Amino acid sequence: MNPQAKLVFITSLFLGTTITISSNHWIMAWTGLEINTLAILPLISKSHHPRAIEAATKYFLVQAAASALVLFSSMTNAWYTGQWDITQLTHPTSCLILTSAIAIKLGLVPFHFWFPEVLQGSPLITGLLLSTVMKLPPMALLFMTSPSLNPTLLTTMAILSAALGGWMGLNQTQIRKILAFSSISHLGWMAIIVTYNPKLTLLNFYLYSMMTATVFLALNSIKVTKLSTLMTAWTKKPSLSAMMLLALLSLAGLPPLTGFLPKWFIIQELTKQDMTPTATIISLLSLLSLFFYLRLAYCATITLPPHTTNHMKQWHVNKPTNILIAILMTTSLVLLPLSPMILTTV
């Protein structure tokens, strides 16, 4: 792709995100979402592979439908209340339609079917943008409208997302699909707490984005997209593979690592809200996703492939690891001791 064109698309992407996050008026928020969608499409389809074109088409259709629902929801609210302000969403029908629209945008169950397919058809860096930057505008809208939304509906969708995200990731062999189901599972944790403590949802999103960026950039650095190639890739950058093991365990939410921090806070908040059974269910469902993270970690570092005659070791790469990966990897592993400080801001 032409570097100037790529620069225009990436600038538009961040511009659309900024417009949506900083807007108070529904039409401005909708405009930002549309700019975002149009900017990411060329980045998905830039390889001109049929799979990439299919992914871009699916993404466009789904996001167009979700944007139309956002517009319909805000117009319904304006019709009944005369308010175009995002925080003044009070009409119950509008709240219901908006919840559906944001669920489609984010890929929450039962509107999750497009996300694994689109991620599978995209390059790794575009997949990273889809999993993190593209989720920020809908997450901001969810944050701003959280007092008006139906907690029962969001809790149901969240538990289903955690269940299906873990369950459907179990038998995957494509790493991008595994990361897509991981994203769906994490979104369940974010959605369950948004009506009770929206700041916790944002904290969870930031930490999830950081850990996902670490894994995507590490995979891009060793050029791996399948479990079978991941098994032989440890010879390329052994130290990076070893650190990726820890990053994956952090994404799974194991205690000494950063990923445990948002889960701990969310379980604590749910218990305060007298939702102990819900907290227990979602904690048990996260064990499903722990299984496929362990599988990825096992393939990345612990498995040695059989030494058959047709097996060739990958070349060891002496190129230094990107400084960005090093910074993200460090923060993905060691932020747990900062939790008392974070707790004062939440």
Steps between C-alpha positions, in 0.01 A plus 500: 500500500613853419654654820313830447169313468577298812577821689165651390308188612673476838455876563130466410473205737630700795299807391174297497580354842577846642180651357282228655671511840489879530147559366187582702260494205377171352555611137868579569546164673342325200726696260808385693385136483449528122845655442647218708326229298599647164864550608555139612347334188804557269732375777300175526488439124850623407637148427236451221459139612140369462491435875597863570239637257237279664606625846478864387153443349371330816646774716343775289152344502500431875636843596260678262206319665630590848550868403147513360370365833698765693344770282152345534538478879611863535220623267238305699631654822499850345145446368363416847717718726636777274856419618798434266749485787669159537470496879123583485394166352186429705243334275489121570462398132800719406707342780414151375587582137825669605604200711449277193692744276799518735494121547521461119784755480698327775419141405317401821297177496249451328641743238851352500499290181670757277802565724703173476443488121612860447804460725598179319492679163709798619879541536630485860551876540151575361370229735663689787322822392167313474541352848606821676464840325174411323342392830576834669218718347217251579652450846496880552131512399428212740682692776305823436157333484561240776253650756212457253572142386323186619727316749321163461541500121869598524571237767334229287699602191819517707463149643415361154805678354731357767352152442506499119833683480660226708306210352546580130871577537576149625522318166660776289838458330522850349657744745301802376172315562618400849577867572157600363324264742731626775380853419133392519565341839672817631213715370269292721700610806476864388125489428407337832628790710420801280170594669646465851848652462572637149856602592583135562382420147741758359786373719432145381492622138832686528678204660344256252613723208854513638528123546341424162736748330794318662387160368413628150832687460698200628320270252560753221868516593542122457249489208270231640125452434442125565565272798702262280744777399509632857646165610805544275539877546681486837837479320445843338492706820521271805491785754192660339322160495575455870364845583193435284423203727468746792301753293247228409469396864446867589223520237348191665494691832735293717574666838858632509456669158323819382201314351381395845451864608176586311345158574573543870342847506194385302438197726537731803250752357248228405521363856433851637189516278369171653566316172717223644339223284567706184862560608541125564354405159716744300812397696437133421436583134838674478657155562388403148706776344789419736517160326566642153747760632691213663481313169647801316769543768581128485536511120710817515766387746462155652441277196789376292383372160594148390830495310386335178700511176274762341506729805710813468589732784420867451790741467603673820442873454766727651301817435436674837146483635293814453522734802119538494458123554747517790309785671158338443631162618632653824174682576298187412681305769579724797212746561331296775696668788354836384145378573458699829585820311261410214229415754506859629421634150224250416 
